[in-house]
Amino acid sequence: MSLPTGDFIEAVRTSCKNVVEKSPVNISMTGVDDFLNKLEKPYYEELSIDTPMRMPVKFSTLAEEINFVCVIDLLNFGSGYRVPLHELTGRGAFDTIRFGVMSFHIGGTPMDAKTFKDITLWEVASTFQIPVTQEVDHETLQFVKTVVQTPLKPFAEGIQQVLNSTGEFLVDHGYKDLAAFVLDLTRPEANKEPRASQLVEQLVRALPGLQDLYTTPDGDTVYLFKKAQIMVYHLWMFFHDQEPARFNFVDIHNLTVFSDNVLPTMLIHLGVLTMPEDWQNDLDTNTDVGPFKGTVLRAAAVTACDVIVEHAASVGPVPHMHTGDLDVYLWRLGKVGDYRKVPRMEWRDTVMF
């Protein structure tokens, strides 16, 4: 694994643009202008507020709330399991993660380093209510049931893997929980303003569950760092007024979008991204696209959203657009009405989105 040598956010932008230029995925400038001209400013402003992260949960300390937010973002993956999750649990990936973290909090199980380091698959399955096995009729014996694993077992194993590796790091470095680590990293320094790019780099370097990158068959490394960036964005969103010396990041709007499966799907549907017919067929048939196509499509969303933000200054009704707002708008738009029916990109073998 090769992490960037310079600015991590710039590495995301540069590497994404590079891989897209070599790919069959294109950004339609006509689509960009059409998207911007059709935006309804009040609706955009409503959906660009990340209300799904605001939950009716009480916290006794600031550190407890920071821990809650960061654990949700650490585990914000599983999008490739959307179809079996809805079939077997009635929830999507984000709602499953949010439910599990709330179960920790309300149930009194500490979300600390030791819990995460030692958590088992069966504890994950119970806490997040993910069925990992099920009874089915025996193939040949009448009235006999046999136990098989469900399609969701790898998802639960991914949650366990990320929690175990995070807990191990925290224990080894003497941190009680994820919040203690974040508060240490954001300790105010005299005459220095907090920087989002610096915190993204520190988080990625420390935690395997945030090392969101892929090396193509041509040898190009593509950096996305979706979960690290959205974690920093949420720390700013929730706490920049309470703790400005820690979280009022001067470069918060320099983050890229937090590219997952929803953003490229929406940008394709809205005509901003175009791609070959066989790629589209993979999406339409809920086929696992695999790491290369998945990475290229996510990278294309990053680059396309940068183009949208740049052109918004002169096109459409939202001239002061930022990547974070645009990301939230597209993500939430994908949950509205008929947009929910648009087949989404699927790639299951990842814990990054």
C-alpha positions as CSV (number, residue, x, y, z in Angstrom):
1,M,0.0,0.0,0.0
2,S,1.3,3.4,-1.0
3,L,-0.1,6.5,0.7
4,P,0.4,10.0,-0.8
5,T,3.7,11.8,-0.2
6,G,2.1,15.3,-0.3
7,D,-1.3,16.8,0.5
8,F,-3.8,14.0,0.8
9,I,-6.8,15.9,-0.6
10,E,-4.8,17.1,-3.6
11,A,-3.8,13.5,-4.1
12,V,-7.5,12.5,-4.3
13,R,-8.3,15.1,-6.9
14,T,-5.2,14.5,-9.0
15,S,-5.4,10.7,-9.0
16,C,-9.1,10.6,-9.7
17,K,-8.8,13.0,-12.6
18,N,-5.9,10.9,-14.0
19,V,-7.7,7.6,-13.9
20,V,-10.9,9.1,-15.4
21,E,-9.0,10.6,-18.3
22,K,-7.7,7.1,-19.1
23,S,-11.1,5.4,-18.8
24,P,-14.2,5.1,-21.0
25,V,-16.2,7.2,-18.5
26,N,-16.8,10.8,-19.6
27,I,-18.1,14.0,-18.0
28,S,-20.7,15.7,-20.2
29,M,-20.4,19.5,-20.0
30,T,-23.9,19.6,-21.5
31,G,-25.1,17.4,-18.6
32,V,-23.3,19.7,-16.1
33,D,-25.0,22.8,-17.4
34,D,-28.3,21.1,-17.6
35,F,-28.0,19.9,-14.0
36,L,-27.1,23.3,-12.7
37,N,-29.8,25.1,-14.7
38,K,-32.5,22.8,-13.4
39,L,-31.5,23.2,-9.8
40,E,-34.2,24.7,-7.6
41,K,-32.3,26.7,-5.0
42,P,-34.7,26.2,-2.0
43,Y,-34.8,22.5,-2.7
44,Y,-31.1,22.3,-3.0
45,E,-30.6,24.2,0.2
46,E,-33.0,21.9,2.0
47,L,-31.4,18.7,0.8
48,S,-27.8,19.9,1.2
49,I,-28.2,19.8,5.0
50,D,-27.0,16.4,6.4
51,T,-30.1,15.8,8.6
52,P,-29.7,11.9,8.6
53,M,-26.7,12.4,10.9
54,R,-28.8,14.3,13.4
55,M,-30.3,11.7,15.6
56,P,-32.5,11.9,18.8
57,V,-29.7,10.7,21.1
58,K,-28.5,12.4,24.3
59,F,-24.8,12.6,25.2
60,S,-23.3,13.3,28.6
61,T,-20.1,14.8,27.3
62,L,-18.7,16.3,24.1
63,A,-16.3,13.3,23.8
64,E,-19.1,10.9,23.9
65,E,-20.9,12.7,21.0
66,I,-17.6,12.9,19.0
67,N,-17.1,9.1,19.5
68,F,-20.7,8.4,18.4
69,V,-20.3,10.5,15.2
70,C,-16.9,9.1,14.3
71,V,-17.9,5.4,14.8
72,I,-20.8,5.9,12.4
73,D,-18.5,7.4,9.8
74,L,-15.8,4.7,10.4
75,L,-18.4,2.0,9.6
76,N,-20.2,3.9,6.8
77,F,-19.9,1.2,4.2
78,G,-21.9,-1.9,3.0
79,S,-23.6,-0.1,0.0
80,G,-23.0,-3.2,-2.2
81,Y,-25.3,-5.2,0.1
82,R,-28.3,-2.8,-0.3
83,V,-30.5,-5.4,-2.1
84,P,-30.0,-8.3,0.4
85,L,-30.1,-5.9,3.3
86,H,-33.6,-4.7,2.3
87,E,-34.7,-8.3,1.6
88,L,-33.5,-9.7,5.0
89,T,-33.6,-6.8,7.4
90,G,-35.8,-4.1,5.8
91,R,-33.0,-1.6,6.2
92,G,-30.3,-0.2,3.8
93,A,-26.6,-0.1,4.7
94,F,-26.5,3.4,6.3
95,D,-29.6,2.7,8.4
96,T,-28.1,-0.7,9.5
97,I,-24.9,1.0,10.7
98,R,-26.8,3.8,12.4
99,F,-29.0,1.3,14.1
100,G,-26.0,-0.7,15.3
101,V,-24.2,2.3,16.7
102,M,-27.4,3.5,18.4
103,S,-27.7,0.0,19.9
104,F,-24.2,0.3,21.4
105,H,-25.1,3.7,22.8
106,I,-28.6,3.0,24.2
107,G,-27.7,-0.6,25.3
108,G,-24.8,0.6,27.4
109,T,-22.1,-1.3,25.6
110,P,-19.0,0.9,25.6
111,M,-17.8,1.9,22.2
112,D,-14.3,1.8,23.3
113,A,-10.9,0.4,22.2
114,K,-11.3,-2.9,24.2
115,T,-14.8,-3.6,23.0
116,F,-13.8,-3.0,19.4
117,K,-10.6,-5.0,19.6
118,D,-12.4,-8.1,21.1
119,I,-15.7,-7.9,19.3
120,T,-16.8,-11.2,17.6
121,L,-18.8,-11.8,14.5
122,W,-21.7,-13.0,16.5
123,E,-21.7,-9.9,18.6
124,V,-21.6,-7.8,15.5
125,A,-24.5,-9.7,14.0
126,S,-26.6,-9.3,17.2
127,T,-25.8,-5.6,17.7
128,F,-26.4,-4.6,14.1
129,Q,-29.2,-7.1,13.6
130,I,-27.6,-8.6,10.6
131,P,-28.6,-12.3,10.0
132,V,-25.5,-14.2,9.1
133,T,-27.1,-17.6,8.9
134,Q,-30.5,-18.9,8.1
135,E,-32.4,-22.2,8.0
136,V,-33.4,-23.6,4.6
137,D,-35.1,-26.8,3.5
138,H,-32.7,-29.7,3.0
139,E,-32.0,-30.5,-0.6
140,T,-33.0,-34.2,-0.4
141,L,-34.5,-34.9,3.1
142,Q,-38.1,-33.9,3.6
143,F,-39.0,-32.1,6.8
144,V,-35.2,-31.5,7.5
145,K,-33.7,-28.0,7.8
146,T,-30.1,-27.1,7.2
147,V,-28.2,-24.0,8.3
148,V,-26.5,-21.9,5.6
149,Q,-24.8,-18.5,5.6
150,T,-26.7,-15.6,4.3
151,P,-25.3,-13.1,1.7
152,L,-24.9,-10.7,4.5
153,K,-22.3,-12.6,6.4
154,P,-19.4,-10.9,4.5
155,F,-20.9,-7.5,5.4
156,A,-20.9,-8.5,9.1
157,E,-17.3,-9.8,8.8
158,G,-16.3,-6.4,7.3
159,I,-17.7,-4.6,10.3
160,Q,-15.9,-6.9,12.6
161,Q,-12.7,-6.5,10.7
162,V,-12.8,-2.6,10.8
163,L,-13.7,-2.6,14.5
164,N,-11.0,-5.1,15.4
165,S,-8.3,-3.2,13.5
166,T,-9.4,0.1,15.0
167,G,-9.6,-1.2,18.5
168,E,-6.1,-2.8,18.1
169,F,-4.6,0.5,17.1
170,L,-6.3,2.4,19.9
171,V,-5.2,-0.1,22.5
172,D,-1.7,-0.2,21.2
173,H,-1.4,3.6,21.3
174,G,-3.1,4.1,24.7
175,Y,-6.3,5.7,23.6
176,K,-9.6,4.9,25.4
177,D,-11.7,5.2,22.3
178,L,-11.9,6.9,18.9
179,A,-12.9,10.2,20.4
180,A,-9.7,10.3,22.6
181,F,-7.6,9.8,19.5
182,V,-9.5,12.6,17.6
183,L,-9.2,15.0,20.5
184,D,-5.5,14.3,20.7
185,L,-5.0,14.9,17.0
186,T,-7.0,18.2,17.1
187,R,-5.3,19.6,20.2
188,P,-5.1,23.4,19.6
189,E,-1.7,24.8,18.8
190,A,-0.8,28.5,19.3
191,N,-1.0,30.6,16.1
192,K,-2.2,27.6,14.1
193,E,-5.7,27.2,12.6
194,P,-7.1,23.7,12.3
195,R,-6.9,22.1,8.9
196,A,-9.2,19.5,7.5
197,S,-6.5,18.1,5.2
198,Q,-4.1,17.5,8.0
199,L,-6.7,15.6,10.1
200,V,-7.7,13.5,7.0
201,E,-4.0,12.5,6.6
202,Q,-3.5,11.7,10.3
203,L,-6.7,9.5,10.4
204,V,-5.8,7.7,7.2
205,R,-2.3,7.0,8.2
206,A,-3.4,5.5,11.6
207,L,-6.5,3.5,10.8
208,P,-6.6,0.7,8.2
209,G,-10.4,1.0,7.9
210,L,-9.9,4.5,6.3
211,Q,-7.2,3.6,3.8
212,D,-9.5,4.0,0.8
213,L,-7.3,3.5,-2.3
214,Y,-6.8,1.2,-5.3
215,T,-4.0,0.5,-7.7
216,T,-5.2,-0.1,-11.3
217,P,-3.8,-2.8,-13.6
218,D,-1.8,0.0,-15.2
219,G,-0.1,0.7,-11.9
220,D,-1.9,4.0,-11.1
221,T,-2.9,4.5,-7.5
222,V,-6.3,6.1,-7.0
223,Y,-7.0,7.8,-3.7
224,L,-10.6,8.4,-2.5
225,F,-10.5,8.5,1.3
226,K,-14.3,8.8,1.5
227,K,-14.8,7.8,5.1
228,A,-11.9,9.9,6.5
229,Q,-13.2,13.0,4.6
230,I,-16.8,12.6,5.7
231,M,-15.6,12.0,9.3
232,V,-13.7,15.3,9.2
233,Y,-16.7,17.0,7.5
234,H,-19.1,15.8,10.3
235,L,-16.6,16.9,13.0
236,W,-16.7,20.4,11.4
237,M,-20.5,20.3,10.9
238,F,-21.3,19.3,14.5
239,F,-18.6,20.9,16.5
240,H,-17.0,23.9,14.7
241,D,-19.1,26.3,16.8
242,Q,-18.6,24.5,20.2
243,E,-14.8,23.9,19.6
244,P,-13.6,26.3,16.9
245,A,-9.9,25.9,17.8
246,R,-10.2,22.2,17.1
247,F,-12.9,21.9,14.4
248,N,-13.4,25.1,12.5
249,F,-11.2,23.9,9.7
250,V,-10.1,26.8,7.5
251,D,-9.9,24.5,4.4
252,I,-13.2,22.6,5.0
253,H,-14.5,23.5,1.6
254,N,-11.4,22.1,-0.1
255,L,-12.5,18.5,0.7
256,T,-13.7,16.5,-2.3
257,V,-17.1,14.8,-2.4
258,F,-17.3,11.6,-0.3
259,S,-17.7,9.3,-3.2
260,D,-19.7,6.1,-2.7
261,N,-22.1,4.2,-4.8
262,V,-24.9,6.8,-4.7
263,L,-23.0,9.7,-6.3
264,P,-21.9,8.1,-9.5
265,T,-25.3,6.4,-9.9
266,M,-27.1,9.8,-9.5
267,L,-24.6,11.6,-11.8
268,I,-25.1,9.0,-14.5
269,H,-28.9,9.1,-14.1
270,L,-28.8,13.0,-14.3
271,G,-26.7,12.9,-17.5
272,V,-23.5,14.3,-16.0
273,L,-21.5,11.1,-16.5
274,T,-21.6,8.9,-19.5
275,M,-20.1,5.4,-19.9
276,P,-20.2,2.3,-22.1
277,E,-23.3,0.3,-22.5
278,D,-21.8,-2.8,-20.9
279,W,-20.9,-0.7,-17.8
280,Q,-24.5,0.6,-17.6
281,N,-25.8,-3.0,-18.0
282,D,-23.9,-3.9,-14.8
283,L,-25.7,-1.3,-12.9
284,D,-29.1,-2.1,-14.4
285,T,-28.7,-5.8,-13.5
286,N,-27.3,-5.2,-10.0
287,T,-24.1,-6.9,-11.0
288,D,-21.1,-6.5,-8.7
289,V,-18.8,-4.2,-10.8
290,G,-15.6,-5.2,-9.0
291,P,-12.7,-2.9,-7.9
292,F,-11.6,-1.4,-11.2
293,K,-15.0,-0.2,-12.5
294,G,-16.1,0.7,-9.0
295,T,-13.0,2.8,-8.4
296,V,-13.3,4.5,-11.8
297,L,-16.9,5.4,-11.3
298,R,-16.3,6.7,-7.8
299,A,-13.3,8.7,-9.1
300,A,-15.5,10.1,-11.9
301,A,-18.0,11.3,-9.4
302,V,-15.2,13.2,-7.5
303,T,-14.0,14.9,-10.7
304,A,-17.5,15.6,-12.0
305,C,-18.5,17.3,-8.8
306,D,-15.4,19.5,-8.8
307,V,-16.5,20.6,-12.4
308,I,-20.1,21.2,-11.2
309,V,-18.9,23.4,-8.3
310,E,-16.6,25.3,-10.5
311,H,-19.3,26.0,-13.1
312,A,-21.9,26.8,-10.5
313,A,-20.3,30.2,-10.0
314,S,-21.5,31.2,-13.5
315,V,-24.3,28.7,-14.3
316,G,-27.6,28.1,-12.4
317,P,-29.1,29.5,-9.2
318,V,-26.5,28.4,-6.6
319,P,-23.3,30.3,-7.3
320,H,-21.7,29.7,-3.9
321,M,-21.7,25.9,-4.1
322,H,-19.4,23.7,-2.0
323,T,-18.4,20.1,-2.4
324,G,-19.7,19.0,1.0
325,D,-23.2,20.6,0.3
326,L,-23.3,19.1,-3.2
327,D,-22.4,15.6,-1.9
328,V,-25.2,15.7,0.7
329,Y,-27.7,17.0,-1.8
330,L,-26.9,14.2,-4.3
331,W,-26.9,11.5,-1.6
332,R,-30.2,12.7,-0.1
333,L,-31.8,13.2,-3.6
334,G,-31.0,9.5,-4.3
335,K,-33.4,8.6,-1.4
336,V,-36.3,10.7,-2.8
337,G,-39.3,9.3,-4.7
338,D,-38.5,7.5,-7.9
339,Y,-34.8,8.1,-7.5
340,R,-34.8,5.3,-5.0
341,K,-35.7,3.0,-7.8
342,V,-32.6,3.8,-9.9
343,P,-30.3,0.7,-9.8
344,R,-27.2,1.6,-7.9
345,M,-23.6,0.6,-8.5
346,E,-22.7,-2.5,-6.5
347,W,-19.3,-3.6,-5.3
348,R,-19.4,-5.7,-2.2
349,D,-15.8,-6.7,-1.4
350,T,-14.9,-3.4,0.2
351,V,-15.2,-1.7,3.6
352,M,-14.7,1.7,2.2
353,F,-18.2,2.7,1.1
